[in-house]
């Protein structure tokens, strides 16, 4: 019997079916297409999968130093990076948290990244982060997830689902409302990658989060369980103006998708997202 000759379309489907798991990238914010040295919330935001609307000044009561964009991105070994970055000028005064050197910007997430009480499945997030010099124990530089873009406030623990970055001279994080009280080690000025796995369930008290810093494998990590997570907003916050910089904010359906994505991964992840990440709304 002569071997069957596969048509190109069949070959394409076969290759997609056996695409490695690290192709399941959902969203990447690489800060491409922004104007250099300009407030993030003063620009029309380029379209990015997973986000909707523009960045806004994300604090209703305190802080006037908004995050600026740069055409220069962060570099991190082993990770392909593109575009620019977002950060704040260095505060050389040595002062603690004050309105003039503190601020937060925020952007709404669309339905592909929003989490409610009824969401089920697993989603991963990572981001590159570089902190400037620490000038005091109350320094707070975080990427945050909130439930309600209009409820963000300096002391809005009740609406903050997650935060990770630098504070109190350590790299640390918090999940489910508390302040960032779990340490990932002493802070320094090198570029680091934070990686988070969220396991989500509609059952009350059954959500969990696992956090890694600069990990190349999905082993270890710090696990926080017994959570009820919900978010629809991502924000960047710097209080004390210590030149914190963020870049390559990535969402995916597995660990590799947000740590070592390959060219074309975003397209493949978008095509497979609905089948790989099941969601049920309350």
Residue, then its C-alpha position, 0 to 999 in steps of 0.5 A: x500500500x502506498x503511504x498516504x500523502x498528507x495535505x498541508x492543512x492536515x500537517x498544520x493541524x497535526x503540528x498544532x496538536x503537538x505544540x509544546x505546552x510553552x506555546x500557550x501564551x495569552x497576553x504580553x504587555x511589553x510597553x511597545x508603542x508608547x512615547x518615551x518619558x511620558x506619563x503612562x496615563x497621559x497616552x492612548x494605550x496601544x491594543x494589548x490582548x487581555x486589557x481594555x481602555x487606557x491607563x488611568x491615574x490609579x489612586x483616588x486619595x494620595x500621590x501625584x508621581x505617575x509611572x512614565x514609559x521608556x523606549x528602553x526595555x529591561x534585559x533578563x537572561x534567557x527571556x526574549x524581550x521586546x519594546x520598552x518599559x514603565x517606571x518612575x524617576x529616581x527620588x534622590x531626596x532620600x525622603x519617605x513616602x510623600x505625595x510628590x514621589x508616590x503614585x499608581x497607574x492602573x488599566x482594566x483587564x478584559x474578560x480573558x484575564x478577569x477573575x470572579x468568584x465563579x472562575x475555575x482553572x489555572x492561569x500564570x502571570x510573570x513580570x520583569x522588575x527592577x528596583x532602585x535604591x532603597x531609602x527607607x523601610x516603608x518603600x512600596x513598589x508593587x505590581x498589583x491586581x485589584x477588583x474594581x479600578x475605581x476603588x484603588x486607594x493607598x490603603x485598599x487592602x479589601x479590593x487588592x487580590x495580589x501584589x508583588x515587588x519590593x518593600x521594606x528592603x525585601x522582595x515580597x508579595x501578598x495575596x488575598x488582601x493583606x499587605x506584601x508580607x511574604x518575603x522572597x529575599x533581600x532586594x537588590x538593583x538587578x533585574x528579576x522575574x516574578x512568576x505566579x500561578x493562580x489556581x482558581x475554583x468556584x468553591x469558597x476558600x479554594x483558590x490558591x497562589x504559588x509565587x517564584x522569584x527567578x525560577x526556571x522550573x515549576x518546583x518549590x515556590x511559596x504557596x498561599x491557599x484558602x483564598x477567594x480571589x477576584x480581580x479586573x484591574x492591573x496596577x503599577x505602584x511606586x511609593x517613595x519614587x525609587x526608580x522601580x521599572x516594570x516590563x514584559x507582563x505576561x499571562x499564560x496557561x502554563x509555567x513555560x508560557x510566561x518564562x520562556x515563550x517562543x516566537x508565535x506563542x502569543x498566536x497559538x496561546x490565543x487560539x487555544x486559550x478557551x480550551x486550555x483555560x476553562x472559565x465559569x462565571x458566577 
